[in-house]
């Protein structure tokens, strides 16, 4: 396990530095700057502002300063949110975003795996066709299309759920955003789980278990689920990436005070440090989840060695 962690970290750290460099230079390739939209400033004041934020230095020098601060955990000041650092902005919005993201991940994994197993057990029946038909619709309809539809039906027409705001974390305010974010992933995971379960049910070790007279429920619970869920574990990190990027749009649609709004505002207003900080956070979370996925794969699959 220690060797696995060490190998993943030796890959993750250089990868994170490359991501930091990519975002840093990409933001500066865009036309304009963080203060170009301000009212016309006297040249001496504009020069002092650039000096205060190190924007008057060569870009390589700027990157060196930013990278040294970032590696120490300092993401710098926000150019647009006065008197706030990027660390403070992320700290204020991260609890909302992580609550939304984790809720969507848990719901996607639970319902996706459950529906996939049911469809596989009831293969070529009405239940199987219904699950696969609904999952096909879920794959075709993206979250940003599904969210307004759900808001219109359950919020405006039926008046059952709120369509905007956070409500101090009240669960009723989370239902529509979480469902909108997780339904496409539920559809993908259910189809993946169905195919994997069917393959496992036809494998030799399951036939051996049946020949020994083991109950069907025990075979499914003890053997089928453990073997079938491995492709879903591998898909966990990409699925999480999809949920994280989708949450930016969902937060805007439902007016949630997460870090997605900071990313959008920062990108539109050339707030270099804010956009970079959010991207670094997302990249770090993704690499952490990839590590968790590798560990779970090693623990669940006896063919994978922990120290590989």
VENGISUL-V461732 format. One record per residue. N is the residue number from 1. PHI is phi in radians with two decimals (* if undefined). OMEGA is omega as a letter, one per 40 degrees, with the letter a starting at -180 (* if undefined). NEAR is the number of other C-alpha atoms within 10 Angstrom. Layout:
BEGIN
n phi omega near
N PHI OMEGA NEAR
N PHI OMEGA NEAR
END
This chain:
BEGIN
n phi omega near
1 * i 13
2 -1.11 i 9
3 -1.12 i 11
4 -1.10 i 16
5 -1.08 a 15
6 -1.12 a 12
7 -1.13 a 13
8 -1.17 i 16
9 -1.22 i 15
10 -1.15 i 10
11 -1.52 a 11
12 -1.19 a 18
13 -1.12 i 13
14 -1.07 i 11
15 -1.09 i 15
16 -1.12 i 16
17 -1.13 i 14
18 -1.11 i 12
19 -1.12 i 16
20 -1.04 i 21
21 -1.13 a 16
22 -1.08 a 12
23 -1.13 a 18
24 -1.04 a 21
25 -1.31 i 14
26 -1.12 i 12
27 -1.07 a 18
28 -1.42 i 14
29 -1.37 i 10
30 -1.19 a 10
31 -1.13 a 8
32 1.50 a 12
33 -2.63 a 15
34 -1.15 a 20
35 -2.07 a 17
36 -1.28 a 13
37 -1.51 i 10
38 -1.20 i 7
39 -1.05 a 7
40 -0.92 a 9
41 -1.82 i 11
42 -1.03 a 8
43 -0.96 a 9
44 -1.20 i 9
45 -1.23 i 10
46 -1.07 i 14
47 -1.14 i 13
48 -1.17 i 13
49 -1.12 i 14
50 -1.10 i 15
51 -1.14 a 12
52 -1.11 a 10
53 -1.82 i 14
54 1.09 a 15
55 -1.44 i 16
56 -1.55 a 14
57 -1.55 i 12
58 -0.98 a 9
59 -1.09 i 14
60 -1.13 i 10
61 -1.13 i 13
62 -1.05 a 15
63 -1.13 i 16
64 -1.06 i 12
65 -1.12 a 12
66 -1.14 a 19
67 -1.13 a 18
68 -1.11 i 12
69 -1.22 a 13
70 -1.11 i 17
71 -1.13 i 10
72 -1.59 i 8
73 1.62 i 10
74 -1.77 a 15
75 -1.54 i 23
76 1.51 i 20
77 -1.43 i 20
78 -1.41 a 23
79 -1.38 a 20
80 -1.93 i 17
81 -1.58 a 15
82 -1.09 i 8
83 1.14 i 9
84 -2.22 i 13
85 -1.60 i 18
86 -1.11 i 22
87 -1.03 a 17
88 -1.20 i 15
89 -1.15 i 19
90 -1.14 i 21
91 -1.10 i 13
92 -1.33 a 14
93 -1.71 a 17
94 -1.11 i 18
95 -1.00 i 15
96 -1.19 a 20
97 -1.15 a 21
98 -1.24 i 15
99 -1.13 i 15
100 -1.11 a 26
101 -1.16 a 23
102 -1.14 i 15
103 -1.07 i 18
104 -1.18 i 27
105 -1.12 a 21
106 -1.09 i 12
107 -1.12 a 19
108 -1.11 a 26
109 -1.15 a 22
110 -1.15 a 14
111 -1.22 i 18
112 -1.08 i 26
113 -1.15 a 26
114 -1.09 a 17
115 -1.14 i 24
116 -1.14 i 29
117 -1.16 i 27
118 -1.08 i 17
119 -1.12 i 26
120 -1.22 i 23
121 -1.15 i 17
122 -1.71 a 13
123 -0.95 i 14
124 1.07 i 10
125 -2.00 a 11
126 -1.08 i 11
127 -1.13 i 16
128 -1.07 a 19
129 -1.12 a 14
130 -1.15 a 12
131 -1.09 a 18
132 -1.21 i 20
133 -1.16 i 12
134 -1.14 i 11
135 -1.14 i 24
136 -1.12 i 15
137 -1.12 i 13
138 -1.09 i 20
139 -1.24 a 15
140 -1.34 a 10
141 -1.73 a 13
142 -1.26 a 16
143 -1.08 a 24
144 -1.25 i 16
145 -1.56 a 11
146 -1.18 a 20
147 -1.04 i 21
148 -1.09 i 17
149 -1.14 i 13
150 -1.13 i 18
151 -1.12 a 23
152 -1.14 a 14
153 -1.34 a 13
154 -1.51 a 15
155 -1.69 a 17
156 -1.52 a 13
157 -1.29 a 10
158 -1.59 i 10
159 1.14 a 12
160 -1.54 a 12
161 -2.35 i 17
162 -1.22 a 18
163 -1.93 a 24
164 -2.75 i 18
165 1.73 a 16
166 -1.85 i 19
167 1.06 a 12
168 0.96 i 8
169 1.45 i 13
170 -1.03 a 10
171 -1.08 a 10
172 -1.15 i 14
173 -1.36 a 19
174 -1.65 a 24
175 -1.05 a 16
176 -1.15 i 24
177 -1.06 a 28
178 -1.17 i 23
179 -1.12 i 20
180 -1.05 a 25
181 -1.35 a 31
182 -1.64 a 29
183 -1.00 i 24
184 -1.06 i 25
185 -1.26 i 26
186 -1.05 a 28
187 -1.09 a 27
188 -1.16 a 22
189 -1.14 a 28
190 -1.11 i 28
191 -1.18 i 22
192 -1.14 a 20
193 -1.19 i 28
194 -1.08 a 27
195 -1.09 a 17
196 -1.18 a 22
197 -1.17 i 26
198 -1.08 i 18
199 -1.11 i 14
200 -1.17 i 21
201 -1.08 i 20
202 -1.64 a 10
203 -1.38 a 12
204 -1.17 a 10
205 -1.22 i 13
206 -1.31 i 17
207 -1.09 i 13
208 -1.14 i 11
209 -1.10 i 15
210 -1.16 a 13
211 -1.12 i 9
212 -1.41 i 9
213 1.47 i 9
214 -1.20 i 12
215 -1.07 a 10
216 -1.07 a 11
217 -1.11 i 10
218 -1.21 i 11
219 -1.08 a 17
220 -1.17 a 19
221 -1.23 a 10
222 -1.57 a 11
223 -2.08 a 16
224 -1.16 a 22
225 -1.10 a 19
226 -1.08 a 14
227 -1.36 a 17
228 -1.32 a 24
229 -1.39 a 22
230 -1.04 i 19
231 -1.07 i 15
232 -1.19 i 21
233 -1.08 i 20
234 -1.12 a 15
235 -1.44 a 16
236 -1.02 a 21
237 -1.16 i 21
238 -1.06 i 14
239 -1.10 i 22
240 -1.13 i 20
241 -1.07 i 18
242 -1.11 i 15
243 -1.19 a 24
244 -1.17 i 24
245 -1.22 i 14
246 -1.20 a 19
247 -1.15 i 29
248 -1.06 i 19
249 -1.25 a 18
250 -1.09 i 28
251 -1.09 i 23
252 -1.20 a 16
253 -1.15 a 17
254 -1.68 i 20
255 1.11 a 15
256 -1.52 a 24
257 -1.45 i 18
258 -1.64 a 26
259 -1.39 i 23
260 -1.07 a 26
261 -1.16 i 19
262 -1.14 i 22
263 -1.11 a 20
264 -1.14 a 17
265 -1.10 i 15
266 -1.11 i 22
267 -1.17 a 17
268 -1.24 a 11
269 -1.84 i 18
270 1.04 i 23
271 -1.45 a 23
272 -0.96 a 23
273 -1.18 a 23
274 -1.19 i 29
275 -1.10 i 25
276 -1.10 a 26
277 -1.11 i 25
278 -1.15 i 22
279 -1.14 i 16
280 -1.12 i 19
281 -1.10 i 14
282 -1.09 i 15
283 -1.12 i 18
284 -1.13 i 17
285 -1.10 a 16
286 -1.12 i 19
287 -1.17 i 20
288 -1.12 a 16
289 -1.22 i 17
290 -1.09 i 21
291 -1.10 i 18
292 -1.08 i 16
293 -1.10 i 19
294 -1.12 i 20
295 -1.15 i 17
296 -1.10 i 15
297 -1.08 a 21
298 -1.17 a 19
299 -1.31 a 14
300 -1.55 a 14
301 -1.87 a 13
302 -1.15 i 9
303 -1.35 i 9
304 -1.71 i 13
305 -1.48 a 12
306 -1.05 a 18
307 -1.62 i 12
308 -1.28 * 9
END
